[in-house]
Each structure stands twice: as C-alpha cells, then as structure tokens.
Amino acid sequence: MNRSCAGEASQPCFNGCFLSPLLPSKDSHNSSKSRVNNATGSNYDLIAATSSTLHPYTHFTSHESLPSLHESYINFIKGFPQFSTTSRVDQIRAQEYHHLNISNTCFDYTGYGLFSYAQQQRSCPTTSIASSSSSSSSSLPSLPYSNIEPSFDISYKTVNLQSQILYGGHESELESRITKRIMAFMNISEEDYTLVFIANEVSAFKLVADSFKFQSNGELLTVYDHKSEALDMMNESCKKQGGNISSAEFTWPNLEIEWRKLKKMIMSGREKRKRGLFVFPLHSRVTGASYSYFWMSMAKQNGWFVLLDLCASKPKEMDTLGMSLFKPDFIVCSFFKVFGENPSGFGCLFVKKSSISALEDSGNATSIGIVSLVPAFKQSQLHEKVITETSQQHENEEVSKGESISEIVELCIPLYSSSSRSLDFDCRGLDHADSVGLMVISTRVRYLINWLVNALMSLQHPHNENRLSLIRIYGPKLNSHRGHTVAFNIFDWKGEKIDPALVQKLADRNNISLSCSFLKNMRFLDKNELEKQRALETRASEVEGLGLSKKKCRKESGIFVVTAALGFLTNFEDIYRLWAFLSRFLDADFVEKERWRYMALNQNTIEV
C-alpha cells in the first residue's frame, strides 16, 4: 500500500492500493474521472512495457524459435527495470527455500507458509555417550542424522462454532503464540475479532453456514467465477435451512463482474431482508480477476453480513487500509507449513465479536473442522529409548564375555524439545513476507504474471491463415490490477481443445505442477450465442441430498481450464520454464511423441 495513504483514515485511497470503489455508472463517472485516468494510464504503461519484453519478437510458431532463458530475462529486465528492487525475494528463496530450485516448479499452490523450508530441515547435533563397545558399533540400529519434524500437530475438537467463540477453552501457549503472530501478520485486532483454528477452507465455509441464522427465506449471495468445494458445502447447508442462493455473473469473454445485476441483488428488498450472508473474495483464485472492496462496503450498507475470502490473496495483501475500514463479519484464510513442500496445515476463521449474534448454537455445526494446535511428538524420545535398550543389551553381553571395550553413540537431538518448542516458536515464513512488504510482493508478482500472460498469447500455430492461437486466456489479460493466477486452455492446429487433465499430466511429467478448475456463472451476450455453444461444457457432480446418506446428481455448465498460480517466491525462471513447456504443444505430434516416450521407458500409458 502507498504509505502516503495510510494517514487518511476518513477516506480510503483506491489509487494504487486496490481497485476503484466506484461502479462504472453514469452518476459516478465524473467524480471518479481523475482517478480512473490515473489507473488507466498506469495500465497502458504496463501493457507497453510488457509488450516490449518480447521485442523484436511478436509471435512464436515453434518451441525451437523461443529465445533462451538468458535472452528472455535480459529483455524482461529492460522492460521492467524496477524488478531488480525485488531481489530480496530471490535472496530469501536461495537461503531458505532452496528446494524450489531442485524439485518441481510449483504453480498449484495457494495460501501462506508459516515456516521456511530451511526451518523445517532440522539438522541434529550429536552428543557423545561413553559406553562399552567400539567393535560392535555396527550392530547398533542406524539413527537419522537429520530429519523433518512438524512443529505442531492438529487435534480435532467436538464443539460448535458459537460455543468455541463464546466460551473457548484452555488455549495452549503454542496456540496463543500462533494466534498473536497471525493476527499481527494480517493486521487484525484481537479487540475486534476472535480467531478459530479450522482444518481447512471447506470446514470454515461449512461451519459458518451451519451456524449462521439464515432463518426462513434468508439469502446467500456469492461472487465466484468457478466451482468451489467450500462454496458447494455452504450452498447445501443454506438450502437445508430454507435459504435462497444466488450468485454474481461474469460477462464473457473477460469475465468481469456483471455489475448491474450484482448491484440489484445487493440492494433489492432491503426493508424486507431477513439475515443474509454475502461471500466475497478479493481475487478469483482461478482467473486472477480482481474485485473492488466497494462490493463489500455496499453489502454492509444494505444489511448483509459479509464473509471475506482471503484464501487466494497474496501475502500482506490484507494489510491495507481497506481491511481496517470495511471490517467484514467473517474472514477466512489458509496457512501451510512449508511453501512448495508438504502443504498440509490449517485454516483460520476470524469472527467479528460484534457479529457473534448472527450465529446460533446449531447441532449441525458440532465437530466439523474446529481444531486445536498441539506440540508435535518428540522424535528424540524414541531415539533415547533405542539407545538405552541397545546399551543395556551390550552391557549384558560383556558380563558374559568378561571384556571391557568402549564406543561412541551418536544421539540425534532435535532443535525443539516438546517442553520448549512453543516457547521457541518462530514463523519464519511470515517474517519473510513482513520483511519484504506488500509493495515489493505486489510489484514482483504483477510483472511476472503479465509477462507470462503476454508470452502465452504469443504462441501461434504455424501455417494457419487465421493465426490460430495455441493458448486461450480466460479472464483478464494484461492488466496492472490482475491477480497472480491465470486460467487457460490449449487448442491444437485444428482448433480442438486439449483435455486440461492431459495437459496437467504432461506438465507433471516435466516437473511442472499445474491445476485444473471449472469456470461457471458466465453470462454470454446474444451476439456470442454461437461462441457460447462452442465454449460451454456440461459436467455432472454429486451433492448431498436432504437425507443423511442420500446423494443427488446435478449438471452444471461451464468450462474446464488449466490454471497456474504464482507465489510469493516465484521467479522468472519458473515462468519461463512453463512457457517453454507449453510451447511444445505447437508441435502437432507432441502428445503422440510423449505417449511413445512414456511407453519406451516401460511406464504406464496414460489415456489421451
């Protein structure tokens, strides 16, 4: 956030901090003209700079025609000279996350890492123990010199959300330390919010839905351009309580919010509205579309309770003036142990203390994802036991033999003991994000994601009169406000889409991790009816019925897509590797070649 804006607490600054709060309506056009012009100028500058990074190249028709990594990086720096100011991130990656340079290139990760990889790599110092054998040391069981231990374990609690918030329970020192660190990282006041640890995002959405007082004809209004398991669980819970469900729509082809319809849904029936819940993310975790804080403000002004979904936001992005001004009733975010490695962790549900009255003591909300964080089992206890039993065995043998010899036993001692681990708790991953700051993180990701989008759009099939593009981007293209994810599909030289699941498998074989998603809630204009028929697909999904074990099948229309998400530690080489891999689909025989290569290596054949 621009620090010059921080002191103006009375009015939010939307110039460079987050999107303009004003809808593009006739009434607001004149009043916001200067700010819109500034934002537009900034966007033009970024588009021009991005286009220059591939100069003098404009289109590529073969993977062999791509410039080298070195040449591409030089042009990238020429186009974005400010990227060098983000070198602190590269230093942190080299020192603390070296596994990202030797393992898969990770584009399927979301959330924030509590710890660094180096922090998890626990080198075990050794302690010399005098015992009575050297010649027999080889018979000792091998003990690991180094190992990876979790800093905590998760224990599920049997309690409903309202009871947890009102009465809580005994909070361990470990939980207290983690709570204070996370709330400080997110700039959330303990005076305003209560933090509840949850198993994951799905649990958080279901907990809120089960506990929320929808009442009869209550409303649930969501803003998502893709299918979400967490949202599906919330929708089903709302239906069981007799609530009405509605969703924002997104106009084709850029998938921007259809603002007129959303404004009408938010404002309609204000006087008659029962308790309603408005669920809103800052970014689409699939297309990278960014949404204005204004929608959250409008919803609150019209009597809605607001759940803000931060699971797809960049680190430090919540530390803005928007959060402190609008103060949603519920906030959901995710935290993981190590970026790019062992992504298990937990989620956080923040409940505004003044909004607790919106919850009720529901039996449906019992034991569905609320967790405690407890110190992990201390491996050294097992090591000590093994050493003691082994030493006793050797001692007994030397009575029998009447010999006295000595040996040195190496005992592995983890850096954290079970008694002191909570006291020495260190969220180095959050420390790294804090040390870099919002502006550097946003600048770095903005340059990288726009270069990637531009590079993907530069790939075109050879010998095609219509200049058929290899890749189609869904959602925003080059844009200074876009998020850090991109949704796309690959089309062959005949214009037929290659199955996203196949693209994901082939990428994984090349040590690149991608995701697949399903776009939905799209609104096509009448003139795009033919394109609608070509683009939309139908998928069947099972959802819970009203009975305990009954399930029903529901058909949905949308588009299967491949998604790539850039993280806080993504570097230029990562996105170049993805571009180079996807360019290989310009070869009409690439998929078939991969099939035969896979068979030649005596591996299982994949379905194509």
KOLMIRO-864740 format. One record per residue (C-alpha): residue number from 1; x, y, z. Coordinates in pm, whole numbers. Layout:
DOSE  num       u       v       w
DOSE  NUM       X       Y       Z
...
//
This chain:
DOSE  num       u       v       w
DOSE    1       0       0       0
DOSE    2     117     352     -67
DOSE    3     228     477     272
DOSE    4     111     828     188
DOSE    5    -244     695     202
DOSE    6    -214     542     546
DOSE    7    -282     860     737
DOSE    8    -610     939     563
DOSE    9    -833     729     780
DOSE   10   -1153     907     688
DOSE   11   -1148     818     318
DOSE   12    -993     510     160
DOSE   13    -728     556    -107
DOSE   14    -808     343    -409
DOSE   15    -530     479    -630
DOSE   16    -267     206    -633
DOSE   17    -386      37    -314
DOSE   18    -685    -150    -453
DOSE   19    -944    -110    -726
DOSE   20   -1164     195    -756
DOSE   21   -1468     172    -527
DOSE   22   -1691     345    -781
DOSE   23   -1902     143   -1013
DOSE   24   -1880     244   -1380
DOSE   25   -2223     403   -1366
DOSE   26   -2330     733   -1518
DOSE   27   -2356     909   -1182
DOSE   28   -2011     812   -1069
DOSE   29   -1827     877   -1394
DOSE   30   -1745    1243   -1348
DOSE   31   -1650    1223    -981
DOSE   32   -1402     944   -1040
DOSE   33   -1265    1065   -1373
DOSE   34    -924    1174   -1249
DOSE   35    -861     856   -1054
DOSE   36    -974     637   -1341
DOSE   37    -746     826   -1579
DOSE   38    -450     769   -1348
DOSE   39    -527     398   -1323
DOSE   40    -579     373   -1698
DOSE   41    -250     547   -1767
DOSE   42     -72     310   -1534
DOSE   43    -231      16   -1715
DOSE   44    -122     147   -2055
DOSE   45     233     184   -1927
DOSE   46     234    -175   -1804
DOSE   47      94    -309   -2132
DOSE   48     356    -119   -2330
DOSE   49     637    -238   -2103
DOSE   50     513    -598   -2115
DOSE   51     493    -596   -2493
DOSE   52     850    -468   -2516
DOSE   53     987    -763   -2317
DOSE   54     947    -994   -2620
DOSE   55    1073    -735   -2870
DOSE   56    1158    -779   -3152
DOSE   57     954   -1099   -3135
DOSE   58     577   -1084   -3156
DOSE   59     469   -1440   -3227
DOSE   60     628   -1781   -3197
DOSE   61     525   -2079   -3409
DOSE   62     773   -2337   -3278
DOSE   63     924   -2417   -2941
DOSE   64    1263   -2404   -3110
DOSE   65    1210   -2037   -3202
DOSE   66    1179   -1923   -2841
DOSE   67    1461   -1701   -2715
DOSE   68    1684   -1852   -2450
DOSE   69    1623   -1807   -2079
DOSE   70    1916   -1565   -2058
DOSE   71    1800   -1354   -2353
DOSE   72    1441   -1352   -2225
DOSE   73    1550   -1239   -1880
DOSE   74    1761    -954   -2022
DOSE   75    1461    -829   -2222
DOSE   76    1237    -874   -1917
DOSE   77    1464    -654   -1704
DOSE   78    1479    -392   -1980
DOSE   79    1101    -377   -1984
DOSE   80    1069    -387   -1604
DOSE   81    1381    -225   -1456
DOSE   82    1206    -197   -1118
DOSE   83    1204    -575   -1091
DOSE   84    1560    -553    -961
DOSE   85    1422    -387    -646
DOSE   86    1261    -721    -556
DOSE   87    1595    -905    -534
DOSE   88    1537    -952    -160
DOSE   89    1285   -1224    -252
DOSE   90    1548   -1409    -457
DOSE   91    1789   -1396    -164
DOSE   92    1526   -1538      71
DOSE   93    1442   -1812    -177
DOSE   94    1808   -1912    -216
DOSE   95    1873   -1917     158
DOSE   96    1551   -2058     299
DOSE   97    1361   -2233      16
DOSE   98    1633   -2399    -187
DOSE   99    1407   -2698    -254
DOSE  100    1217   -2483    -505
DOSE  101    1527   -2483    -726
DOSE  102    1573   -2860    -727
DOSE  103    1219   -3001    -727
DOSE  104     904   -2936    -925
DOSE  105     823   -2589   -1048
DOSE  106     515   -2519    -840
DOSE  107     216   -2341    -992
DOSE  108     -58   -2517    -796
DOSE  109      -2   -2361    -455
DOSE  110    -222   -2117    -265
DOSE  111    -202   -1992      89
DOSE  112      78   -1862     308
DOSE  113     365   -2059     456
DOSE  114     414   -2028     831
DOSE  115     763   -2172     815
DOSE  116    1052   -2176     572
DOSE  117    1185   -2499     426
DOSE  118    1523   -2445     590
DOSE  119    1346   -2409     922
DOSE  120    1185   -2749     876
DOSE  121    1515   -2913     784
DOSE  122    1633   -2990    1133
DOSE  123    1998   -3077    1144
DOSE  124    2054   -3282    1454
DOSE  125    2368   -3214    1656
DOSE  126    2529   -3520    1805
DOSE  127    2614   -3596    2164
DOSE  128    2897   -3835    2253
DOSE  129    2796   -4101    2501
DOSE  130    3060   -4325    2658
DOSE  131    2954   -4687    2659
DOSE  132    3126   -5019    2638
DOSE  133    3189   -5123    2282
DOSE  134    3357   -4995    1968
DOSE  135    3397   -5312    1773
DOSE  136    3026   -5384    1791
DOSE  137    2906   -5039    1688
DOSE  138    2792   -5168    1352
DOSE  139    2525   -5373    1524
DOSE  140    2357   -5057    1657
DOSE  141    2037   -4953    1479
DOSE  142    2101   -4667    1239
DOSE  143    1974   -4334    1364
DOSE  144    1898   -4047    1125
DOSE  145    2141   -3762    1142
DOSE  146    1879   -3522    1018
DOSE  147    1502   -3541     983
DOSE  148    1199   -3327     924
DOSE  149     961   -3293    1216
DOSE  150     638   -3096    1221
DOSE  151     633   -2805    1461
DOSE  152     283   -2896    1572
DOSE  153       4   -3146    1524
DOSE  154    -368   -3090    1474
DOSE  155    -627   -3226    1716
DOSE  156    -997   -3213    1626
DOSE  157   -1238   -3066    1879
DOSE  158   -1600   -3164    1946
DOSE  159   -1758   -2822    1980
DOSE  160   -1983   -2594    1777
DOSE  161   -1870   -2259    1644
DOSE  162   -2076   -2038    1873
DOSE  163   -1962   -2221    2187
DOSE  164   -1599   -2206    2074
DOSE  165   -1622   -1830    2028
DOSE  166   -1816   -1753    2345
DOSE  167   -1652   -1992    2587
DOSE  168   -1339   -2106    2405
DOSE  169   -1147   -2331    2635
DOSE  170    -795   -2366    2755
DOSE  171    -564   -2217    2496
DOSE  172    -213   -2360    2500
DOSE  173      89   -2135    2490
DOSE  174     160   -2269    2141
DOSE  175    -184   -2163    2017
DOSE  176    -153   -1827    2188
DOSE  177     180   -1757    2018
DOSE  178      49   -1862    1675
DOSE  179    -269   -1657    1722
DOSE  180     -79   -1340    1809
DOSE  181     166   -1387    1521
DOSE  182    -103   -1447    1259
DOSE  183    -320   -1158    1373
DOSE  184     -18    -929    1367
DOSE  185      70   -1054    1017
DOSE  186    -283    -979     895
DOSE  187    -313    -651    1086
DOSE  188    -628    -774    1262
DOSE  189    -706    -653    1614
DOSE  190    -774    -905    1891
DOSE  191   -1016    -649    2033
DOSE  192   -1232    -674    1721
DOSE  193   -1200   -1039    1616
DOSE  194   -1183   -1390    1757
DOSE  195    -964   -1643    1576
DOSE  196   -1082   -2003    1542
DOSE  197    -840   -2264    1405
DOSE  198   -1003   -2491    1148
DOSE  199    -893   -2790     943
DOSE  200    -923   -2618     602
DOSE  201   -1121   -2374     390
DOSE  202   -1404   -2622     330
DOSE  203   -1453   -2664     705
DOSE  204   -1461   -2287     754
DOSE  205   -1735   -2230     496
DOSE  206   -1946   -2514     630
DOSE  207   -1904   -2401     990
DOSE  208   -2023   -2051     909
DOSE  209   -2315   -2176     701
DOSE  210   -2429   -2429     964
DOSE  211   -2410   -2171    1242
DOSE  212   -2544   -1867    1056
DOSE  213   -2904   -1763    1129
DOSE  214   -3036   -1772     774
DOSE  215   -3392   -1801     908
DOSE  216   -3678   -1864     668
DOSE  217   -3614   -1721     320
DOSE  218   -3270   -1598     425
DOSE  219   -3030   -1522     144
DOSE  220   -2681   -1635      46
DOSE  221   -2514   -1423    -225
DOSE  222   -2172   -1526    -358
DOSE  223   -1916   -1383    -604
DOSE  224   -1723   -1673    -760
DOSE  225   -1645   -1739   -1127
DOSE  226   -1550   -2102   -1064
DOSE  227   -1664   -2416    -892
DOSE  228   -1554   -2440    -530
DOSE  229   -1592   -2736    -296
DOSE  230   -1609   -2498       1
DOSE  231   -1886   -2299    -165
DOSE  232   -2077   -2616    -256
DOSE  233   -2079   -2716     113
DOSE  234   -2204   -2371     212
DOSE  235   -2478   -2378     -53
DOSE  236   -2607   -2716      63
DOSE  237   -2615   -2606     425
DOSE  238   -2807   -2292     330
DOSE  239   -3061   -2496     133
DOSE  240   -3124   -2728     426
DOSE  241   -3210   -2424     637
DOSE  242   -3457   -2297     378
DOSE  243   -3233   -2020     247
DOSE  244   -3221   -1878    -105
DOSE  245   -2897   -1893    -303
DOSE  246   -2788   -1652    -573
DOSE  247   -2460   -1576    -746
DOSE  248   -2296   -1292    -932
DOSE  249   -2249   -1340   -1306
DOSE  250   -1940   -1270   -1513
DOSE  251   -1955   -1128   -1863
DOSE  252   -1788   -1310   -2150
DOSE  253   -1510   -1301   -2257
DOSE  254   -1312   -1107   -1993
DOSE  255   -1520   -1249   -1705
DOSE  256   -1571    -915   -1533
DOSE  257   -1850    -887   -1276
DOSE  258   -2186    -806   -1436
DOSE  259   -2211    -508   -1202
DOSE  260   -2566    -400   -1279
DOSE  261   -2709    -735   -1179
DOSE  262   -2491    -769    -868
DOSE  263   -2582    -417    -756
DOSE  264   -2950    -500    -796
DOSE  265   -2918    -825    -597
DOSE  266   -2737    -647    -314
DOSE  267   -2983    -359    -289
DOSE  268   -3315    -529    -361
DOSE  269   -3558    -592     -76
DOSE  270   -3354    -401     181
DOSE  271   -3652    -339     409
DOSE  272   -3781    -697     394
DOSE  273   -3448    -876     407
DOSE  274   -3400   -1141     669
DOSE  275   -3047   -1210     780
DOSE  276   -2838   -1262     465
DOSE  277   -2473   -1356     402
DOSE  278   -2259   -1204     127
DOSE  279   -1950   -1413      42
DOSE  280   -1679   -1227    -142
DOSE  281   -1313   -1286    -245
DOSE  282   -1064   -1013    -334
DOSE  283    -942   -1221    -630
DOSE  284   -1061   -1514    -833
DOSE  285    -825   -1797    -745
DOSE  286    -875   -1932   -1099
DOSE  287    -880   -1641   -1346
DOSE  288    -691   -1383   -1142
DOSE  289    -973   -1128   -1176
DOSE  290    -962    -863    -902
DOSE  291   -1273    -730    -730
DOSE  292   -1323    -395    -563
DOSE  293   -1367    -353    -189
DOSE  294   -1667    -143    -285
DOSE  295   -1887    -452    -316
DOSE  296   -1820    -542      44
DOSE  297   -1897    -186     151
DOSE  298   -2222    -180     -46
DOSE  299   -2331    -513     101
DOSE  300   -2274    -395     459
DOSE  301   -2462     -70     393
DOSE  302   -2757    -276     272
DOSE  303   -2782    -500     576
DOSE  304   -2576    -802     468
DOSE  305   -2331    -988     685
DOSE  306   -2005   -1022     491
DOSE  307   -1763   -1314     469
DOSE  308   -1434   -1210     309
DOSE  309   -1240   -1494     146
DOSE  310    -866   -1425     154
DOSE  311    -752   -1774      53
DOSE  312    -647   -1655    -293
DOSE  313    -483   -1329    -182
DOSE  314    -112   -1256    -187
DOSE  315      85   -1237     139
DOSE  316      47    -897     305
DOSE  317    -238    -805      71
DOSE  318    -481    -798     361
DOSE  319    -263    -542     539
DOSE  320    -430    -250     362
DOSE  321    -650      40     452
DOSE  322    -944    -146     301
DOSE  323    -936    -414     570
DOSE  324    -923    -163     855
DOSE  325   -1206      45     709
DOSE  326   -1461    -215     600
DOSE  327   -1412    -482     871
DOSE  328   -1604    -784     738
DOSE  329   -1801   -1001     980
DOSE  330   -1610   -1317     889
DOSE  331   -1266   -1368     734
DOSE  332   -1129   -1697     603
DOSE  333    -765   -1762     513
DOSE  334    -524   -2057     493
DOSE  335    -179   -2122     634
DOSE  336      57   -2403     541
DOSE  337     376   -2545     683
DOSE  338     626   -2509     402
DOSE  339     582   -2342      64
DOSE  340     601   -2597    -215
DOSE  341     667   -2886      21
DOSE  342     423   -3074     246
DOSE  343     141   -2823     202
DOSE  344     -63   -2960     493
DOSE  345    -153   -2704     752
DOSE  346    -464   -2538     883
DOSE  347    -713   -2262     812
DOSE  348    -818   -1960    1010
DOSE  349   -1170   -1830    1063
DOSE  350   -1192   -1479    1209
DOSE  351   -1527   -1382    1358
DOSE  352   -1600   -1020    1437
DOSE  353   -1701   -1000    1802
DOSE  354   -1986    -760    1732
DOSE  355   -2127   -1010    1478
DOSE  356   -2148   -1314    1705
DOSE  357   -2523   -1253    1739
DOSE  358   -2558   -1370    1377
DOSE  359   -2461   -1722    1487
DOSE  360   -2665   -1981    1669
DOSE  361   -2595   -2296    1866
DOSE  362   -2665   -2547    1590
DOSE  363   -2622   -2919    1635
DOSE  364   -2521   -2939    1269
DOSE  365   -2210   -2737    1345
DOSE  366   -2071   -2976    1604
DOSE  367   -1731   -3133    1538
DOSE  368   -1694   -3029    1176
DOSE  369   -1345   -2897    1146
DOSE  370   -1261   -2692    1456
DOSE  371    -912   -2794    1564
DOSE  372    -651   -2736    1832
DOSE  373    -279   -2696    1762
DOSE  374     -70   -2915    1989
DOSE  375     307   -2971    2016
DOSE  376     428   -3249    1788
DOSE  377     562   -3580    1919
DOSE  378     929   -3553    2006
DOSE  379    1125   -3799    1795
DOSE  380    1426   -3779    2023
DOSE  381    1226   -3958    2293
DOSE  382    1216   -4263    2066
DOSE  383    1587   -4226    1987
DOSE  384    1676   -4211    2356
DOSE  385    1474   -4523    2423
DOSE  386    1652   -4713    2145
DOSE  387    1993   -4601    2272
DOSE  388    1912   -4704    2630
DOSE  389    1789   -5050    2532
DOSE  390    2084   -5107    2298
DOSE  391    2340   -5001    2559
DOSE  392    2181   -5231    2814
DOSE  393    2199   -5520    2570
DOSE  394    2572   -5464    2509
DOSE  395    2634   -5433    2881
DOSE  396    2472   -5770    2943
DOSE  397    2679   -5932    2669
DOSE  398    3010   -5800    2818
DOSE  399    2930   -5968    3159
DOSE  400    2907   -6278    2981
DOSE  401    3229   -6215    2785
DOSE  402    3427   -6054    3064
DOSE  403    3559   -5790    2826
DOSE  404    3555   -5414    2855
DOSE  405    3554   -5203    2540
DOSE  406    3417   -4859    2468
DOSE  407    3211   -4699    2192
DOSE  408    3072   -4364    2091
DOSE  409    2698   -4348    2026
DOSE  410    2560   -4054    1830
DOSE  411    2232   -3931    1969
DOSE  412    2009   -3719    1746
DOSE  413    1865   -3425    1937
DOSE  414    1605   -3209    1756
DOSE  415    1637   -2836    1793
DOSE  416    1300   -2811    1964
DOSE  417    1207   -3024    2262
DOSE  418     844   -3090    2348
DOSE  419     871   -2865    2651
DOSE  420    1037   -2569    2485
DOSE  421     900   -2588    2132
DOSE  422     614   -2346    2194
DOSE  423     849   -2102    2367
DOSE  424    1089   -2101    2072
DOSE  425     812   -2084    1812
DOSE  426     923   -1891    1504
DOSE  427     705   -1823    1198
DOSE  428     992   -1754     964
DOSE  429     773   -1774     656
DOSE  430     557   -1488     783
DOSE  431     870   -1300     888
DOSE  432     994   -1316     530
DOSE  433     670   -1172     390
DOSE  434     680    -897     654
DOSE  435    1040    -810     573
DOSE  436     968    -779     202
DOSE  437     640    -592     233
DOSE  438     325    -551      28
DOSE  439     462    -314    -235
DOSE  440     758    -535    -329
DOSE  441     546    -852    -337
DOSE  442     277    -686    -549
DOSE  443     531    -529    -787
DOSE  444     714    -858    -838
DOSE  445     403   -1067    -899
DOSE  446     248    -803   -1125
DOSE  447     548    -804   -1358
DOSE  448     581   -1182   -1364
DOSE  449     214   -1265   -1422
DOSE  450     173   -1009   -1700
DOSE  451     489   -1129   -1874
DOSE  452     359   -1485   -1855
DOSE  453      17   -1392   -1996
DOSE  454     179   -1200   -2281
DOSE  455     420   -1485   -2354
DOSE  456     138   -1741   -2361
DOSE  457     -64   -1530   -2604
DOSE  458     240   -1501   -2835
DOSE  459     228   -1874   -2921
DOSE  460      54   -1935   -3254
DOSE  461      15   -2238   -3474
DOSE  462     229   -2229   -3790
DOSE  463      90   -2216   -4142
DOSE  464    -251   -2100   -4028
DOSE  465    -429   -1828   -4227
DOSE  466    -637   -1722   -3928
DOSE  467    -335   -1703   -3695
DOSE  468    -490   -1957   -3459
DOSE  469    -351   -1912   -3110
DOSE  470    -219   -2212   -2923
DOSE  471    -349   -2082   -2591
DOSE  472    -668   -1905   -2491
DOSE  473    -666   -1699   -2171
DOSE  474    -989   -1679   -1970
DOSE  475   -1045   -1366   -1765
DOSE  476    -821   -1057   -1756
DOSE  477    -531   -1036   -1999
DOSE  478    -258    -773   -1946
DOSE  479    -372    -565   -1653
DOSE  480    -195    -387   -1369
DOSE  481    -469    -493   -1126
DOSE  482    -500    -860   -1219
DOSE  483    -432   -1129    -960
DOSE  484    -149   -1379    -958
DOSE  485    -330   -1669   -1128
DOSE  486    -409   -1734   -1493
DOSE  487    -669   -1969   -1643
DOSE  488    -613   -2103   -1993
DOSE  489    -667   -2388   -2238
DOSE  490    -454   -2528   -2519
DOSE  491    -600   -2577   -2868
DOSE  492    -443   -2789   -3141
DOSE  493    -389   -2677   -3500
DOSE  494    -745   -2783   -3587
DOSE  495    -892   -2564   -3313
DOSE  496    -986   -2854   -3085
DOSE  497    -925   -2818   -2713
DOSE  498    -672   -3047   -2550
DOSE  499    -806   -3202   -2232
DOSE  500    -687   -2993   -1933
DOSE  501    -629   -3312   -1732
DOSE  502    -390   -3436   -2004
DOSE  503    -205   -3103   -2003
DOSE  504    -170   -3134   -1627
DOSE  505     -30   -3488   -1654
DOSE  506     221   -3396   -1921
DOSE  507     330   -3094   -1720
DOSE  508     379   -3310   -1412
DOSE  509     597   -3544   -1617
DOSE  510     812   -3239   -1694
DOSE  511     830   -3145   -1324
DOSE  512     580   -2860   -1352
DOSE  513     279   -2863   -1120
DOSE  514     -44   -2714   -1256
DOSE  515    -409   -2731   -1150
DOSE  516    -741   -2782   -1325
DOSE  517   -1060   -2590   -1248
DOSE  518   -1415   -2542   -1374
DOSE  519   -1536   -2194   -1470
DOSE  520   -1906   -2120   -1419
DOSE  521   -2161   -1841   -1376
DOSE  522   -2069   -1687   -1713
DOSE  523   -2305   -1452   -1896
DOSE  524   -2294   -1451   -2276
DOSE  525   -2448   -1172   -2480
DOSE  526   -2685   -1264   -2761
DOSE  527   -2417   -1191   -3019
DOSE  528   -2196   -1451   -2853
DOSE  529   -2454   -1729   -2862
DOSE  530   -2256   -1939   -3113
DOSE  531   -1940   -1895   -2909
DOSE  532   -2136   -1997   -2601
DOSE  533   -2237   -2325   -2761
DOSE  534   -1878   -2397   -2858
DOSE  535   -1720   -2300   -2527
DOSE  536   -1952   -2440   -2262
DOSE  537   -1929   -2797   -2139
DOSE  538   -2154   -2992   -1906
DOSE  539   -2033   -3178   -1601
DOSE  540   -2223   -3389   -1354
DOSE  541   -2143   -3363    -986
DOSE  542   -2273   -3541    -678
DOSE  543   -2403   -3330    -392
DOSE  544   -2555   -3419     -58
DOSE  545   -2927   -3473     -55
DOSE  546   -3160   -3389     230
DOSE  547   -3112   -3732     383
DOSE  548   -2805   -3838     576
DOSE  549   -2681   -4078     311
DOSE  550   -2871   -3975       1
DOSE  551   -2689   -3805    -284
DOSE  552   -2820   -3644    -597
DOSE  553   -2658   -3569    -930
DOSE  554   -2654   -3213   -1059
DOSE  555   -2546   -3099   -1404
DOSE  556   -2355   -2773   -1442
DOSE  557   -2246   -2577   -1746
DOSE  558   -1904   -2421   -1761
DOSE  559   -1552   -2456   -1899
DOSE  560   -1274   -2687   -1782
DOSE  561    -948   -2495   -1769
DOSE  562    -585   -2529   -1668
DOSE  563    -468   -2287   -1400
DOSE  564    -126   -2162   -1295
DOSE  565     -81   -1969    -970
DOSE  566     229   -1764    -899
DOSE  567     350   -1750    -543
DOSE  568     541   -1504    -331
DOSE  569     869   -1682    -416
DOSE  570     811   -1745    -788
DOSE  571    1099   -1622   -1004
DOSE  572    1146   -1552   -1374
DOSE  573    1300   -1891   -1446
DOSE  574     982   -2058   -1318
DOSE  575     752   -1878   -1559
DOSE  576     998   -1920   -1847
DOSE  577    1000   -2296   -1785
DOSE  578     620   -2302   -1803
DOSE  579     621   -2101   -2126
DOSE  580     883   -2325   -2282
DOSE  581     690   -2640   -2187
DOSE  582     357   -2514   -2323
DOSE  583     523   -2404   -2648
DOSE  584     597   -2770   -2722
DOSE  585     227   -2819   -2798
DOSE  586     293   -2620   -3117
DOSE  587     435   -2947   -3248
DOSE  588     130   -3127   -3386
DOSE  589     282   -3462   -3285
DOSE  590     388   -3361   -2934
DOSE  591     119   -3555   -2749
DOSE  592     177   -3868   -2956
DOSE  593     552   -3843   -2908
DOSE  594     502   -3818   -2534
DOSE  595     288   -4131   -2540
DOSE  596     557   -4335   -2717
DOSE  597     833   -4193   -2498
DOSE  598     638   -4294   -2191
DOSE  599     594   -4648   -2323
DOSE  600     963   -4670   -2415
DOSE  601    1051   -4603   -2053
DOSE  602     838   -4902   -1951
DOSE  603     592   -4683   -1766
DOSE  604     215   -4693   -1765
DOSE  605      38   -4548   -2064
DOSE  606    -187   -4251   -1995
DOSE  607    -524   -4206   -2160
DOSE  608    -526   -3950   -2442
//
